[in-house]
Amino acid sequence: MQASSRVVTSNQSGLHPRLARTVLRHLHHPHRSPLAAHNQTVWEELRPLLQADPRPLVLDSFCGTGMSTALLAQRHPGHLVIGIDRSAHRLHKHIASPGANYLLLQAECEPLWQQLAGAGLRVDYHYLLYPNPWPKSRHLQRRVHGHPGFRDLLALGGRVELRSNWQLYVEEFGVAMYLAGVRGRVRQLPEAPALTRFEDKYRRSRQLLWQYRGRIGYSERPDTRS
Ligand SMILES: C[S@@+](CC[C@H](N)C(=O)[O-])C[C@H]1O[C@@H](n2cnc3c(N)ncnc32)[C@H](O)[C@@H]1O
């Protein structure tokens, strides 16, 4: 793997001016696109597995080679850990750990979130580690928080962790979560062994890394209203 990687550059200098409008539109006017055949096939294989497996869920969305999926399965031994990435090329580079007890799916995340949420499923933890940044201003809707699928991510619930080497992406995500009523925290990612291949690459090129953590459906302060 390359030891150096470029920092994200963007024609955006601050939060996207249409961030709030875009997020609120997706929250209030859900858009349902038909499921593409390849995602449908994955969902039809996944559904009976979920019905047969009572373990609570951990999602590793945009998992790339699945390095993080394997590490997260060690971190959450009582959970069913599912990594999702659309790239067969990346997934084929996966190095399976002995006794692997996780699933790797080749699919787009957003339609799968839609199916999972539509089936009434909830997750305990949802990791979104270094999704593509889409740094051009006109690509806001391709970012996780600017996409209509953000609504399904919220419906899935759980503790959400997003990481990026682009601070603005993480801040925008935090603002979008705030607009959806979820309180969380953005901070610089503390030093620790890399959870993903991209994290390792960014660390080696001494880039600053950023993290959002929040918990959907959790209020930090007790509700004192009667
Ligand atoms: C920057 S890489 C990060 C991969 C991995 N999380 C890591 O940190 O090593 C972004 C990944 O997102 C995947 N991806 C992009 N858009 C996607 C989508 N809509 N659904 C599923 N995977 C997607 C790409 O194939 C790529 O593997």
Ligand as a Chemical Component Dictionary entry (heavy atoms), coordinates in Angstrom:
data_LIG
# 
_chem_comp.id                   LIG 
_chem_comp.type                 NON-POLYMER 
_chem_comp.pdbx_formal_charge   0 
_chem_comp.three_letter_code    LIG 
# 
loop_
_chem_comp_atom.comp_id 
_chem_comp_atom.atom_id 
_chem_comp_atom.alt_atom_id 
_chem_comp_atom.type_symbol 
_chem_comp_atom.charge 
_chem_comp_atom.model_Cartn_x 
_chem_comp_atom.model_Cartn_y 
_chem_comp_atom.model_Cartn_z 
_chem_comp_atom.pdbx_ordinal 
LIG C1  C1  C 0  -12.376 5.533 1.268  1  
LIG S1  S1  S 1  -12.853 3.867 1.155  2  
LIG C2  C2  C 0  -12.798 3.348 2.865  3  
LIG C3  C3  C 0  -12.843 1.861 3.020  4  
LIG C4  C4  C 0  -12.640 1.362 4.462  5  
LIG N1  N1  N 0  -13.681 1.794 5.350  6  
LIG C5  C5  C 0  -11.294 1.807 4.984  7  
LIG O1  O1  O 0  -11.270 2.754 5.772  8  
LIG O2  O2  O -1 -10.276 1.206 4.612  9  
LIG C6  C6  C 0  -14.590 4.063 0.845  10 
LIG C7  C7  C 0  -15.283 2.748 0.523  11 
LIG O3  O3  O 0  -16.667 2.990 0.354  12 
LIG C8  C8  C 0  -17.146 2.149 -0.697 13 
LIG N2  N2  N 0  -18.396 2.769 -1.164 14 
LIG C9  C9  C 0  -18.557 3.988 -1.705 15 
LIG N3  N3  N 0  -19.870 4.255 -1.871 16 
LIG C10 C10 C 0  -20.543 3.168 -1.424 17 
LIG C11 C11 C 0  -21.913 2.833 -1.297 18 
LIG N4  N4  N 0  -22.866 3.695 -1.662 19 
LIG N5  N5  N 0  -22.240 1.647 -0.763 20 
LIG C12 C12 C 0  -21.282 0.768 -0.391 21 
LIG N6  N6  N 0  -19.971 1.014 -0.484 22 
LIG C13 C13 C 0  -19.600 2.207 -0.982 23 
LIG C14 C14 C 0  -16.020 2.092 -1.687 24 
LIG O4  O4  O 0  -16.093 0.933 -2.480 25 
LIG C15 C15 C 0  -14.813 2.077 -0.758 26 
LIG O5  O5  O 0  -14.418 0.766 -0.442 27 
# 
loop_
_chem_comp_bond.comp_id 
_chem_comp_bond.atom_id_1 
_chem_comp_bond.atom_id_2 
_chem_comp_bond.value_order 
_chem_comp_bond.pdbx_ordinal 
LIG C1  S1  SING 1  
LIG S1  C2  SING 2  
LIG S1  C6  SING 3  
LIG C2  C3  SING 4  
LIG C3  C4  SING 5  
LIG C4  N1  SING 6  
LIG C4  C5  SING 7  
LIG C5  O1  DOUB 8  
LIG C5  O2  SING 9  
LIG C6  C7  SING 10 
LIG C7  O3  SING 11 
LIG C7  C15 SING 12 
LIG O3  C8  SING 13 
LIG C8  N2  SING 14 
LIG C8  C14 SING 15 
LIG N2  C9  SING 16 
LIG N2  C13 SING 17 
LIG C9  N3  DOUB 18 
LIG N3  C10 SING 19 
LIG C10 C11 SING 20 
LIG C10 C13 DOUB 21 
LIG C11 N4  SING 22 
LIG C11 N5  DOUB 23 
LIG N5  C12 SING 24 
LIG C12 N6  DOUB 25 
LIG N6  C13 SING 26 
LIG C14 O4  SING 27 
LIG C14 C15 SING 28 
LIG C15 O5  SING 29 
# 
